[in-house]
């Protein structure tokens, strides 16, 4: 049952498509401001379900679910980008507010369109080209004569949807693996570092940008984010300039993330996400106002908060289901981690651990990167299956 | 329905007696760590209900409610002290964990016993004495010949349960007003300032103490809390020493608050609350780890976090239902407040505003008290009744 709650800026209820950890962390901020939350997610026990006022248990292609969400929400947002754009478009046409706008989502959701938009706005990106047939790939390789990335234009995440073509023999396998349609080719980039920048844009065009984060991936899944990133003053200026341009390019309202390569080939954008991002979790403990709070402020029309760091440095480390894990989730090491006063663990509340599944994260803050690295090296939080293992 | 969630330190579910704003803010921290929450509160639409996994709609004297809460909770805590100690005692005897312990709650809940305990531990308090009959009061006044405070030993808050006896003519009226039993007499104190100190104690005895907060009450209800308090170095040392002794005195596990008078008569403890406190709301934005997070850490056996301030100064101002307000709650001024990047509004989510009801608060942070005062003077958040007024 829904009870009367106060209205802020003509908004009482925020609808969120997706009830994972990103949705959960958004809700924790929205609840401080007293908003009501409706979540659409197929998982009855998704991380957001227990703190949502209404949980619509529906798939991301379920039209009835979207309609129900729209009916009770004053503004609709989303925690991931692989959702049904056509349905959101219909909601927008009916007069519902979707933020970031469906236009920006539609462009970003398609990696080819995304790169084309970035290029058009003078933002450096790796060389890329559309590829629709096996012949396209073979022609490209015959001319380029060097390895390349084959990517699905839609739906990829955590390395899924990417295929490294090392030579002529890989082409057909890659083409088939990625479903043989809606593909693009991207050149391989020489980079030393992967960094990301989180930024939030208000409807007014006001934009706040967070400090640059340096990311390390393991098996294509984010392992750690370190802030500040070890980049030169020149690189820093370039990255911040690019981040501002990215926010202008899509004209989105809300929190976005730009992932960039930094190295010999210069600074270029790898990917943009129209949403709060794993590499921005550090902002909860390390910045005045987190990426989640600023997202909620932006989509509800409230002024944006300061992105200043309150600490010298921070590291965020993901807690991910290890090899072969499959069963009821059990964490170890949290009690030990809390012996360090600047460690903060986040447990998403997923009951089942699976190999590669993001189960939580830990953030350590301190005066310097060296200091936080030392503390983190003494922390070992793991999430394993309690009662069964894959063999 | 309850789903499997990971266990931390043998705890899955935290039971909270009371679902008001203090409970809500505890839950927002507990949820980061993935705990399941069960709340006992008579209000179906209480601030905590929408973020609790289980809401037991039961009165604070309802035995069945307490039993149900205990059955599903691994640890039980409370957000206010005027609850049924006998029932909690029974739960403790049955082997359930209640933190802070029922022993400390029992002593603190009775203002006479509380003061006796403080006195016994060498902690300065105003002179006080038990008073059970009208004759006791008349005898006291005949000897003292000066105004005094008459207080109910149990159940008072926000000035309720206190009666200022100005002269002989007031004695009978005060005695009757406060129900004519379980009373105590307290001398009037000359004080310049009311301050409070929040502290959290772990089961290990480890204790962390927050900076001293200076409080201004209006009509006996807290209006603002300013940190740091404008006290001398000598007073500061005394206050911090007293705060540490208070935490030892009750041996409680969790967050406590000591309210003190500072002035000509020295520093003395006015009152202790065995719980998170309105004067500690500033810790959410201004300190590394808030009073709410440290409370959750303490009662779940996790190490305590740093109480260091991340800003030079902070002011918290309560948003309270004004004179004659009674109806559906409507806030104004939140959008305007958010033009200041260091302002943070909290809306508790109570649907109905009433005169004197705490509806939310706003915290402003900055470099100095002067700076935050200037910002706060430009902020005017109000909560009024939307559709009806008392005449």
Interface residues (C-beta under 8 A of the other chain):
Chain A: X1 X3 X4 X5 X6 X7 X8 X9 X24 X28 X31 X32 X33 X34 X36 X37 X44 X45 X49 X50 X51 X52 X53 X288 X289 X297 X301 X302 X303 X304 X305 X306 X310 X311 X328 X329 X330 X331 X334 X335 X338 X339 X340 X341 X342 X344 X345 X346 X347 X348 X349 X350 X351 X352 X359 X360 X365 X383
Chain B: X1 X3 X4 X5 X6 X7 X8 X9 X24 X28 X31 X32 X33 X34 X36 X37 X44 X45 X49 X50 X51 X52 X53 X288 X289 X297 X301 X302 X303 X304 X305 X306 X310 X311 X328 X329 X330 X331 X334 X335 X338 X339 X340 X341 X342 X344 X345 X346 X347 X348 X349 X350 X351 X352 X359 X360 X365 X383
